[in-house]
Amino acid sequence: MKLITWNIQWGLGMDGRVDLARIVSEARRMADFDVLCLQEVADGFNDLEQNDGGNQFAQIAALLPDYVPIEGIAVDLPGEGARQRFGNMILSRLPVGRIMRHALPWDADPTTRNMPRLLLEAEVRAPSGTVRVMTTHLEYHSAPLRSAQVAAIREILRLATMRARQPPKPGAGPYAGGQAPAANILTGDFNMWPDDPVKRGLSAPLPDGSAGLVDAWEVLHPSVAHPPSFCIADQRYGPPHCCDFILVSNDLAPRLRRMEYETKTRASDHQPAFMYLK
């Protein structure tokens, strides 16, 4: 499986131009990807910088007609004649099984501006076995909210681990089951630096003793710091640093072959990350 994750900032490049075709072209240049995980996809928001308010979920799906498009709407607001939606997206050219959308905690924090966040999950049937692919975009402005969202993801992982250990249950219609996968991939913009204790919490053992996730970059490059994935061209939000990650379950770690960050493109304010899983 070849996977790319990218916070695309609704296609807004560092040249001030929104160009979704450029996003797809840059991703294709990086790799012949099987799965593309995107954050900051917009629909109906014409008040975002340089955005025309179009449905980017549909536009990206049209640019990748051979891929299954999966929408993960975190923000859904009334607009003038249409809904305003904002969130994540997964596109897969591999078969897709169960899809789940997990709303992450959005507790009141009057000290910051913040917005609803989501974990989007899809069971992707790779040739070597089914893998649960998850992508998210965690809170930027509120550390307490970000910490609560990581705790929620750990609980989602705990329940997924329990389901994977159970035999498939018989059922039909919406009760149809199937064997839950044990393998997990978590991608996205975590809005944390690599050594943040909250980010490290995703690698800590789960409450039932099950292993957490491991950082794919650290597995393949144990003595090398993460390349920067944010603030390379614009330091308004700090010095260049990495906040975009790919984490995998321990069973997938031996199958990792490549993990890299593309630090040259300026098609977004973030950089894409690529992983190749044998």
Secondary structure in CASP SS format (residue, H / E / C, confidence):
PFRMAT SS
TARGET T0000
AUTHOR 0000-0000-0000
METHOD secondary structure of the structure
MODEL  1
M C 1.00
K E 1.00
L E 1.00
I E 1.00
T E 1.00
W E 1.00
N E 1.00
I C 1.00
Q H 1.00
W H 1.00
G H 1.00
L E 1.00
G C 1.00
M C 1.00
D C 1.00
G C 1.00
R C 1.00
V E 1.00
D C 1.00
L H 1.00
A H 1.00
R H 1.00
I H 1.00
V H 1.00
S H 1.00
E H 1.00
A H 1.00
R H 1.00
R H 1.00
M H 1.00
A C 1.00
D C 1.00
F C 1.00
D C 1.00
V E 1.00
L E 1.00
C E 1.00
L E 1.00
Q E 1.00
E E 1.00
V E 1.00
A E 1.00
D E 1.00
G C 1.00
F C 1.00
N C 1.00
D C 1.00
L C 1.00
E C 1.00
Q C 1.00
N C 1.00
D C 1.00
G C 1.00
G C 1.00
N E 1.00
Q H 1.00
F H 1.00
A H 1.00
Q H 1.00
I H 1.00
A H 1.00
A H 1.00
L H 1.00
L C 1.00
P C 1.00
D C 1.00
Y C 1.00
V E 1.00
P E 1.00
I E 1.00
E E 1.00
G E 1.00
I E 1.00
A E 1.00
V E 1.00
D E 1.00
L E 1.00
P E 1.00
G C 1.00
E C 1.00
G C 1.00
A C 1.00
R E 1.00
Q E 1.00
R E 1.00
F E 1.00
G E 1.00
N E 1.00
M E 1.00
I E 1.00
L E 1.00
S E 1.00
R C 1.00
L C 1.00
P C 1.00
V E 1.00
G E 1.00
R E 1.00
I E 1.00
M E 1.00
R E 1.00
H E 1.00
A E 1.00
L C 1.00
P C 1.00
W C 1.00
D C 1.00
A C 1.00
D C 1.00
P C 1.00
T C 1.00
T C 1.00
R C 1.00
N C 1.00
M C 1.00
P C 1.00
R C 1.00
L E 1.00
L E 1.00
L E 1.00
E E 1.00
A E 1.00
E E 1.00
V E 1.00
R E 1.00
A E 1.00
P C 1.00
S C 1.00
G E 1.00
T E 1.00
V E 1.00
R E 1.00
V E 1.00
M E 1.00
T E 1.00
T E 1.00
H E 1.00
L C 1.00
E C 1.00
Y C 1.00
H C 1.00
S C 1.00
A H 1.00
P H 1.00
L H 1.00
R H 1.00
S H 1.00
A H 1.00
Q H 1.00
V H 1.00
A H 1.00
A H 1.00
I H 1.00
R H 1.00
E H 1.00
I H 1.00
L H 1.00
R H 1.00
L H 1.00
A H 1.00
T H 1.00
M H 1.00
R H 1.00
A H 1.00
R H 1.00
Q C 1.00
P C 1.00
P C 1.00
K C 1.00
P C 1.00
G C 1.00
A C 1.00
G H 1.00
P H 1.00
Y H 1.00
A C 1.00
G C 1.00
G C 1.00
Q C 1.00
A C 1.00
P C 1.00
A C 1.00
A E 1.00
N E 1.00
I E 1.00
L E 1.00
T E 1.00
G E 1.00
D E 1.00
F C 1.00
N C 1.00
M C 1.00
W C 1.00
P C 1.00
D C 1.00
D C 1.00
P H 1.00
V H 1.00
K H 1.00
R H 1.00
G H 1.00
L H 1.00
S H 1.00
A C 1.00
P C 1.00
L C 1.00
P C 1.00
D C 1.00
G C 1.00
S C 1.00
A C 1.00
G C 1.00
L E 1.00
V E 1.00
D E 1.00
A H 1.00
W H 1.00
E H 1.00
V H 1.00
L H 1.00
H C 1.00
P C 1.00
S C 1.00
V C 1.00
A C 1.00
H C 1.00
P C 1.00
P C 1.00
S C 1.00
F E 1.00
C C 1.00
I C 1.00
A C 1.00
D C 1.00
Q C 1.00
R C 1.00
Y C 1.00
G C 1.00
P C 1.00
P C 1.00
H E 1.00
C C 1.00
C C 1.00
D E 1.00
F E 1.00
I E 1.00
L E 1.00
V E 1.00
S E 1.00
N C 1.00
D C 1.00
L C 1.00
A H 1.00
P H 1.00
R H 1.00
L E 1.00
R E 1.00
R E 1.00
M E 1.00
E E 1.00
Y E 1.00
E C 1.00
T C 1.00
K C 1.00
T C 1.00
R C 1.00
A C 1.00
S C 1.00
D C 1.00
H E 1.00
Q C 1.00
P C 1.00
A E 1.00
F E 1.00
M E 1.00
Y E 1.00
L E 1.00
K C 1.00
END
